[in-house]
Structure formats: structure tokens, C-alpha cells
Amino acid sequence: MTFTRNIRVLAATAALLTPVTLFGSGAQAETAAPLGKPQVEQIVREYLLNNPEILLEVQDALEKKQREEQKLAQQAVMKDRQEQLFNSPYDGVVGNPDAAITVVEFFDYNCGYCKRAMADMQALVEENDDVRFVLKEFPILSAQSREAHVVSMAVHAIAPEKYADFHQKLLGAETRADGELAMKIATETGIDEAALRKEMENPEIQKIFAETYDLANQLAVTGTPAYVIGDEVVFGALGKDVLAEKIDQARTQSN
């Protein structure tokens, strides 16, 4: 039974229960006063108790409406903050920097799902010349994560050509990422430690973190990894095949 039909049945039931007053010999009838609020509430209550499945239909309809509203709100944010989202000079890029399709990933260096998803990213950029990943530094899991991301931001600022290698090694590390580990990996890639520590004091880093948190909040991103692909926000490490499908959809939208 559909939601609309349920409402019609409920209305019909209420109508049938409405008392009438007869006049004369029955040739004419006039509807009595409308049902009061307690009577209507009792009718509704009894109907719902007898047809509890309607509550599931209402819940499904509400969730669908909320998803649609959220998607429209996300698309508005993507349009209004397009440059910050897709072309920020502070974000690392993996893959062809001039690619037509951009996948934005919000990640945390201590996110286990992000670690597993890194292989998906690498495979997709290797197999698709028209795809690039823009990496949003989004430390949300711990103070150690933020330390690691500060180093990462500094690496990108002073040695962007070494960022992809640094990123792969730090995100792929088996131990927990923190400032010390990030610094060790950065210096092993040939970055001068003194220059790196100086850049880590740049207040612009903290400003960019704040802007990223605000952007994530507006996009309803509360965990990692989260991706922006085409006009859609995709949550979780869903695997290479799902990401490839979303990328194909983005290609279709752009044509």
C-alpha cells in the first residue's frame, strides 16, 4: 500500500466515523459538528497501530527528502567555493595536473581507511590520464595527526615536487603519524630540515586548516576519506570500482 493510498484510507476512515444527525423521515441528513482533536488523534493512533508499516514509509520518504536537500546544498557550496575546492594552491596534486576530471579527497594521515584507499587513488591516476586527485589536508583524528599535517603543508610549500613521494610514504607508514615521523620522512626525501621548520611556523598553515574545516562542514564531511567527484560528495573508502564509476559519471556530466 502506497503512502498516498494510506492517507486516503485514513481520511475515509475519519469520514466514516463522523457522526450524522438525521432529520424528518430520513430523506435529508446533515453532517454533525466536525470531529474534535482528541477524536482525530485517537483515529490516527488506532490506524497507525493497525498499520505500522506506514511509519517505515514515512521514514524512507523523510530520509530521501533530506538526502536530496543535502545534495542541493552541497552543489551550491561547490559552485560558490569552486576555486578553493578544486584549485587551491595549498593542496597537493597526484596525477596529471592538467587533467579534465578532478577528484578532491579529504584525508587524515592516521585514517586507516585513507591508507587502504591510497592504492585506489594510485591505480586510478595511472589508468586515467584525464584524472587528478587534489588532496585536502584534513587532520581530525588527533593532535598527532595535526602535527603530521603541519609538516605536510610545509613540505608542499617549499618542495611541491617532492610532495607526492612524501605523501605516499607518510600515509603508507605502518606506525602512527605524528610530527616526528613526518619530519623524518621529509628529510629523508632531501628536504632541508631548517627550512622546513621555518615554514611550519607560517601562520598561513593554520588559516588554511580553518578554511578546510569550514569547507568540510558546509559539505557535511565529518570523516575521512571523503571525496568530491563531479557534483557529488562521496563518503568512505568505497573501493576503486565505485570511484571509477563516479569518475565516469563526472565525464558524462562534463560533456
C-alpha positions as CSV (number, residue, x, y, z in Angstrom):
1,M,0.0,0.0,0.0
2,T,1.5,3.3,-1.0
3,F,1.8,6.4,1.2
4,T,-0.8,8.3,-0.7
5,R,-3.2,5.4,-0.5
6,N,-2.7,5.1,3.2
7,I,-3.5,8.8,3.7
8,R,-6.7,8.3,1.6
9,V,-7.7,5.3,3.7
10,L,-7.1,7.3,6.9
11,A,-9.2,10.2,5.6
12,A,-12.0,7.8,4.5
13,T,-12.0,6.1,7.9
14,A,-12.3,9.5,9.7
15,A,-15.2,10.4,7.4
16,L,-17.0,7.1,8.1
17,L,-16.7,7.7,11.8
18,T,-18.1,11.2,11.6
19,P,-21.5,11.2,13.4
20,V,-24.5,12.4,11.5
21,T,-27.9,13.7,12.6
22,L,-31.0,12.7,10.7
23,F,-34.0,14.9,10.2
24,G,-37.5,14.1,9.3
25,S,-38.2,10.6,7.9
26,G,-34.6,10.1,6.7
27,A,-35.0,12.0,3.4
28,Q,-32.4,14.6,4.5
29,A,-29.3,14.3,6.5
30,E,-26.9,16.9,7.7
31,T,-23.3,16.3,8.9
32,A,-22.9,16.9,12.6
33,A,-20.1,19.1,14.0
34,P,-16.6,18.2,12.9
35,L,-14.6,15.7,15.0
36,G,-12.7,17.2,17.8
37,K,-8.9,17.0,18.2
38,P,-8.9,14.1,20.7
39,Q,-11.2,12.0,18.4
40,V,-9.0,12.6,15.4
41,E,-5.9,11.7,17.3
42,Q,-7.5,8.5,18.5
43,I,-8.4,7.6,14.9
44,V,-4.9,8.3,13.7
45,R,-3.4,6.4,16.7
46,E,-5.5,3.3,16.0
47,Y,-4.8,3.4,12.3
48,L,-1.0,3.6,12.9
49,L,-1.2,0.7,15.4
50,N,-3.1,-1.4,12.9
51,N,-0.8,-0.3,10.0
52,P,2.7,0.2,11.5
53,E,4.3,-0.2,8.1
54,I,3.3,3.3,7.2
55,L,5.9,4.6,9.7
56,L,8.6,3.0,7.7
57,E,7.3,4.5,4.5
58,V,7.2,8.0,6.2
59,Q,10.8,7.5,7.5
60,D,12.0,6.4,4.0
61,A,10.3,9.5,2.4
62,L,11.9,11.8,5.0
63,E,15.4,10.4,4.5
64,K,15.1,10.6,0.7
65,K,14.0,14.3,1.1
66,Q,16.9,15.0,3.4
67,R,19.4,13.4,1.0
68,E,18.0,15.5,-1.8
69,E,18.2,18.7,0.2
70,Q,21.7,17.9,1.3
71,K,22.9,17.2,-2.2
72,L,21.4,20.6,-3.4
73,A,23.2,22.4,-0.5
74,Q,26.5,20.6,-1.4
75,Q,26.2,21.6,-5.0
76,A,25.6,25.2,-4.0
77,V,28.8,25.1,-1.9
78,M,30.8,23.5,-4.8
79,K,29.7,26.4,-7.1
80,D,30.3,29.2,-4.6
81,R,33.7,27.9,-3.4
82,Q,34.9,26.2,-6.6
83,E,38.4,27.7,-6.6
84,Q,39.1,26.8,-3.0
85,L,37.8,23.3,-3.5
86,F,39.4,22.4,-6.8
87,N,42.3,24.8,-7.4
88,S,43.7,25.8,-4.1
89,P,47.5,26.4,-4.4
90,Y,47.9,24.9,-0.9
91,D,46.7,21.4,-1.9
92,G,48.8,18.6,-3.2
93,V,48.0,17.1,-6.5
94,V,48.5,13.5,-7.6
95,G,48.2,12.6,-11.3
96,N,48.1,14.8,-14.3
97,P,47.9,18.4,-13.0
98,D,46.0,19.5,-16.2
99,A,43.5,16.6,-16.1
100,A,39.9,17.4,-17.0
101,I,38.5,15.4,-14.2
102,T,39.3,16.3,-10.6
103,V,38.7,14.1,-7.5
104,V,39.0,16.0,-4.3
105,E,39.9,13.8,-1.3
106,F,39.7,14.9,2.4
107,F,42.1,12.8,4.3
108,D,43.9,12.3,7.6
109,Y,47.3,10.7,7.8
110,N,46.1,8.5,10.7
111,C,43.0,7.3,8.9
112,G,43.2,3.6,8.3
113,Y,40.6,3.8,5.6
114,C,42.6,6.5,3.9
115,K,45.7,4.3,4.0
116,R,43.8,1.5,2.3
117,A,42.3,3.9,-0.3
118,M,45.7,5.2,-1.3
119,A,46.2,2.2,-3.7
120,D,42.8,3.0,-5.3
121,M,44.0,6.6,-6.0
122,Q,47.3,5.5,-7.4
123,A,45.7,2.9,-9.7
124,L,43.1,5.4,-11.0
125,V,45.6,8.1,-11.9
126,E,47.9,5.5,-13.6
127,E,45.0,4.2,-15.7
128,N,43.4,7.5,-16.5
129,D,45.4,10.4,-17.9
130,D,42.4,12.7,-17.6
131,V,42.1,12.2,-13.8
132,R,43.9,14.0,-11.0
133,F,43.4,13.9,-7.2
134,V,43.5,17.1,-5.2
135,L,44.4,16.3,-1.5
136,K,42.7,18.3,1.2
137,E,44.8,18.2,4.4
138,F,42.0,17.4,7.0
139,P,43.5,16.4,10.4
140,I,40.6,15.5,12.6
141,L,41.6,12.3,14.4
142,S,44.2,13.5,16.9
143,A,46.8,16.1,17.9
144,Q,49.4,13.8,16.3
145,S,47.5,14.0,13.0
146,R,47.6,17.8,13.1
147,E,51.4,17.7,13.8
148,A,51.9,15.5,10.8
149,H,49.7,17.6,8.6
150,V,51.6,20.8,9.6
151,V,54.8,19.2,8.3
152,S,53.0,18.0,5.2
153,M,51.7,21.6,4.4
154,A,55.3,22.9,4.9
155,V,56.6,20.2,2.5
156,H,54.2,21.2,-0.2
157,A,55.0,24.9,0.3
158,I,58.8,24.6,-0.1
159,A,59.2,21.5,-2.1
160,P,56.0,20.7,-4.1
161,E,57.8,18.5,-6.5
162,K,58.6,16.1,-3.6
163,Y,55.1,16.2,-2.0
164,A,53.7,13.2,-3.8
165,D,56.6,11.0,-2.7
166,F,56.4,12.3,0.9
167,H,52.6,11.9,1.0
168,Q,52.8,8.2,-0.2
169,K,55.5,7.4,2.4
170,L,53.8,9.0,5.3
171,L,50.3,7.8,4.5
172,G,51.7,4.3,3.9
173,A,53.6,4.2,7.1
174,E,52.7,1.3,9.4
175,T,53.3,3.4,12.6
176,R,51.2,6.2,13.8
177,A,51.8,9.5,12.0
178,D,53.0,12.5,14.1
179,G,55.3,15.4,13.7
180,E,58.4,13.4,14.4
181,L,57.7,10.7,11.8
182,A,56.6,13.3,9.2
183,M,59.8,15.2,9.7
184,K,61.9,12.1,9.4
185,I,60.3,11.1,6.1
186,A,60.6,14.7,4.8
187,T,64.3,15.0,5.5
188,E,64.9,11.5,4.0
189,T,63.4,12.8,0.7
190,G,66.1,15.5,0.7
191,I,64.2,18.5,2.2
192,D,66.2,20.8,4.4
193,E,65.1,20.5,8.0
194,A,65.8,24.1,9.0
195,A,63.8,25.5,6.0
196,L,61.0,23.1,6.7
197,R,60.8,24.1,10.4
198,K,60.8,27.7,9.5
199,E,57.9,27.2,7.1
200,M,56.0,25.2,9.7
201,E,55.7,28.5,11.7
202,N,53.9,30.2,8.8
203,P,50.5,31.3,10.2
204,E,49.0,30.7,6.7
205,I,49.1,26.9,7.5
206,Q,46.7,27.3,10.4
207,K,44.5,29.6,8.3
208,I,44.2,27.0,5.6
209,F,43.3,24.3,8.1
210,A,40.5,26.6,9.4
211,E,39.2,27.2,5.9
212,T,39.3,23.5,5.1
213,Y,37.3,22.7,8.3
214,D,34.8,25.3,7.3
215,L,34.5,23.9,3.8
216,A,34.2,20.3,5.1
217,N,31.4,21.5,7.4
218,Q,29.5,23.1,4.6
219,L,29.8,19.9,2.5
220,A,28.7,17.8,5.5
221,V,32.1,16.0,5.6
222,T,32.6,14.6,9.1
223,G,35.0,11.8,8.4
224,T,37.8,10.5,6.2
225,P,38.2,9.7,3.4
226,A,35.6,11.8,1.7
227,Y,35.6,12.7,-2.0
228,V,34.1,15.3,-4.2
229,I,33.6,13.9,-7.7
230,G,31.7,15.8,-10.3
231,D,28.7,17.3,-8.5
232,E,28.6,14.7,-5.7
233,V,30.2,14.2,-2.3
234,V,31.1,10.5,-1.7
235,F,31.8,9.3,1.8
236,G,34.1,6.4,2.8
237,A,36.7,4.2,1.3
238,L,34.3,2.6,-1.2
239,G,37.0,1.0,-3.4
240,K,38.4,1.6,-6.8
241,D,35.4,0.3,-8.8
242,V,33.0,2.7,-7.1
243,L,35.3,5.6,-7.6
244,A,35.8,4.7,-11.2
245,E,32.1,4.6,-11.7
246,K,31.8,8.1,-10.1
247,I,34.6,9.4,-12.4
248,D,32.8,8.0,-15.4
249,Q,29.6,9.9,-14.3
250,A,31.7,13.1,-13.9
251,R,33.0,12.6,-17.5
252,T,29.4,12.3,-18.8
253,Q,28.4,15.5,-16.9
254,S,31.3,17.5,-18.3
255,N,30.4,16.5,-21.9
